[in-house]
Amino acid sequence: MLGILPLREAIEKAEDLGLDLVEVSPNAKPPVCKIIEYGKFKYAAQKKAAEARKKQKTVEVKEIKFRPNIDTNDYEIKMRSVRKFINAGDKVKITMRFRGREMTHQDIGVKVLRRIREDLDTIVKIEQFPKLEGRQMVQVFAPNISEKVNTKSEKRILSDKEQ
């Protein structure tokens, strides 16, 4: 820690030590520089960026297909899959397929989509409302981030009470 120095003096001190003067924070007032070896600095920055990329989670879009006249047991099984995907942090695309005369009774499909929305109300946010694309109606749900944070903090509180 050398304090605030004129540029010429800082460069001379770096050359005396056989190192480089590297600007670390150019937006600060005054700009912050370090006397270090530039090659090691670049290597450390590269490793830090690679580590950040490795820890990043990619959000996938999982698709679940429904039919307008779905039975309750089939509905529950598909909803279990939807909840599993949402809890894993993935987006879910619900596709309502219409065949033949089902196209004239789209209101039945809308009711099923509304039921799905009501069942998932607390754990998801709606990214795309039902939209008709050809012979299928599509709706996209994304995990509700704040809800996930709340459940983690509740689990932590419960484990603290047990101890």
C-alpha positions as CSV (number, residue, x, y, z in Angstrom):
1,M,0.0,0.0,0.0
2,L,1.8,3.0,-1.3
3,G,-1.0,5.5,-1.2
4,I,-1.8,8.1,-3.9
5,L,1.2,8.6,-6.3
6,P,1.7,10.5,-9.5
7,L,1.6,8.2,-12.6
8,R,5.3,8.7,-13.5
9,E,6.5,7.8,-9.9
10,A,4.2,4.7,-9.8
11,I,5.6,3.5,-13.2
12,E,9.2,4.0,-12.0
13,K,8.5,2.0,-8.7
14,A,7.1,-0.8,-10.8
15,E,10.1,-0.9,-13.1
16,D,12.5,-0.9,-10.1
17,L,10.8,-4.0,-8.8
18,G,10.7,-5.6,-12.3
19,L,6.9,-5.8,-12.3
20,D,4.0,-4.1,-14.1
21,L,1.7,-1.3,-13.1
22,V,-1.8,-2.8,-13.6
23,E,-5.0,-0.6,-13.4
24,V,-7.4,-2.6,-11.3
25,S,-10.3,-0.2,-10.9
26,P,-10.3,2.5,-13.5
27,N,-13.7,4.0,-12.5
28,A,-12.7,4.8,-8.9
29,K,-11.6,8.3,-7.9
30,P,-8.6,8.2,-8.0
31,P,-8.1,5.1,-10.2
32,V,-6.7,2.1,-8.3
33,C,-3.5,0.4,-9.6
34,K,-1.4,-2.5,-8.4
35,I,2.2,-3.3,-8.9
36,I,2.0,-7.0,-9.9
37,E,3.1,-9.3,-12.7
38,Y,0.6,-8.8,-15.5
39,G,0.7,-12.4,-16.8
40,K,-0.3,-13.7,-13.4
41,F,-3.0,-11.1,-13.2
42,K,-4.5,-12.2,-16.6
43,Y,-4.2,-15.9,-15.6
44,A,-6.1,-15.3,-12.3
45,A,-8.8,-13.3,-14.1
46,Q,-9.2,-16.1,-16.7
47,K,-9.5,-18.8,-14.0
48,K,-12.0,-16.7,-12.1
49,A,-14.2,-16.3,-15.2
50,A,-14.0,-20.0,-16.0
51,E,-15.1,-20.9,-12.4
52,A,-18.1,-18.5,-12.7
53,R,-19.1,-20.1,-16.0
54,K,-18.9,-23.6,-14.4
55,K,-21.1,-22.7,-11.5
56,Q,-23.8,-21.1,-13.8
57,K,-27.0,-23.1,-14.1
58,T,-28.6,-23.2,-17.5
59,V,-32.4,-23.1,-17.4
60,E,-34.0,-25.7,-19.6
61,V,-37.5,-25.6,-21.0
62,K,-39.3,-28.9,-20.3
63,E,-42.5,-29.7,-22.3
64,I,-45.4,-31.6,-21.0
65,K,-48.3,-32.5,-23.3
66,F,-51.9,-32.5,-22.2
67,R,-55.2,-33.4,-24.0
68,P,-58.5,-31.6,-23.3
69,N,-60.2,-34.7,-22.0
70,I,-57.5,-35.9,-19.6
71,D,-58.5,-38.2,-16.8
72,T,-57.8,-37.2,-13.2
73,N,-55.1,-39.8,-12.5
74,D,-53.2,-38.9,-15.7
75,Y,-53.6,-35.3,-14.8
76,E,-52.0,-35.9,-11.3
77,I,-49.1,-37.9,-12.8
78,K,-48.3,-35.1,-15.3
79,M,-48.7,-32.4,-12.5
80,R,-46.1,-34.4,-10.4
81,S,-43.7,-34.1,-13.3
82,V,-44.4,-30.4,-13.7
83,R,-43.7,-29.8,-10.0
84,K,-40.5,-31.8,-10.2
85,F,-39.2,-29.7,-13.1
86,I,-40.2,-26.4,-11.5
87,N,-38.5,-27.4,-8.2
88,A,-35.4,-28.2,-10.2
89,G,-35.4,-24.7,-11.5
90,D,-36.5,-25.4,-15.1
91,K,-39.2,-23.7,-17.1
92,V,-42.2,-25.8,-18.1
93,K,-44.1,-25.5,-21.4
94,I,-47.6,-26.9,-21.2
95,T,-48.9,-28.0,-24.6
96,M,-52.6,-28.7,-25.0
97,R,-53.1,-30.8,-28.2
98,F,-56.4,-30.7,-30.0
99,R,-57.5,-33.3,-32.5
100,G,-60.4,-33.4,-34.9
101,R,-63.6,-32.1,-33.4
102,E,-61.7,-31.0,-30.2
103,M,-60.8,-27.8,-32.1
104,T,-64.4,-26.7,-31.9
105,H,-64.4,-27.2,-28.1
106,Q,-61.3,-25.2,-27.2
107,D,-63.0,-24.0,-24.0
108,I,-62.5,-27.4,-22.5
109,G,-58.7,-27.1,-23.1
110,V,-58.7,-23.6,-21.6
111,K,-60.4,-25.0,-18.5
112,V,-57.7,-27.6,-18.1
113,L,-55.0,-24.9,-18.5
114,R,-56.8,-22.7,-16.0
115,R,-56.8,-25.7,-13.5
116,I,-53.1,-26.2,-14.0
117,R,-52.5,-22.5,-13.4
118,E,-54.5,-22.6,-10.2
119,D,-52.7,-25.7,-8.9
120,L,-49.3,-24.2,-9.5
121,D,-50.3,-20.7,-8.4
122,T,-47.9,-20.4,-5.5
123,I,-44.7,-22.0,-7.0
124,V,-44.7,-20.5,-10.5
125,K,-45.0,-17.3,-12.4
126,I,-46.7,-17.2,-15.8
127,E,-44.2,-16.4,-18.5
128,Q,-46.6,-16.9,-21.4
129,F,-50.4,-17.0,-21.2
130,P,-52.3,-19.6,-23.3
131,K,-51.7,-19.0,-26.9
132,L,-53.2,-21.0,-29.8
133,E,-50.6,-22.1,-32.3
134,G,-52.2,-24.2,-35.0
135,R,-53.8,-27.2,-33.4
136,Q,-52.2,-26.7,-30.0
137,M,-52.5,-24.2,-27.2
138,V,-49.2,-23.4,-25.4
139,Q,-48.6,-21.9,-22.0
140,V,-45.1,-21.4,-20.3
141,F,-44.4,-21.4,-16.6
142,A,-41.2,-20.3,-14.9
143,P,-40.2,-21.1,-11.3
144,N,-41.1,-18.4,-8.8
145,I,-37.6,-17.4,-7.5
146,S,-38.9,-15.6,-4.3
147,E,-40.9,-18.7,-3.4
148,K,-37.8,-20.9,-3.7
149,V,-35.8,-18.5,-1.4
150,N,-38.7,-18.6,1.2
151,T,-38.7,-22.4,1.3
152,K,-35.0,-22.5,1.8
153,S,-35.1,-20.0,4.7
154,E,-38.0,-22.0,6.2
155,K,-36.0,-25.2,6.1
156,R,-33.1,-23.5,7.7
157,I,-35.3,-22.1,10.5
158,L,-36.8,-25.6,11.1
159,S,-33.4,-27.2,11.3
160,D,-32.3,-24.5,13.8
161,K,-35.3,-25.2,16.0
162,E,-34.5,-29.0,16.0
163,Q,-31.0,-28.4,17.4
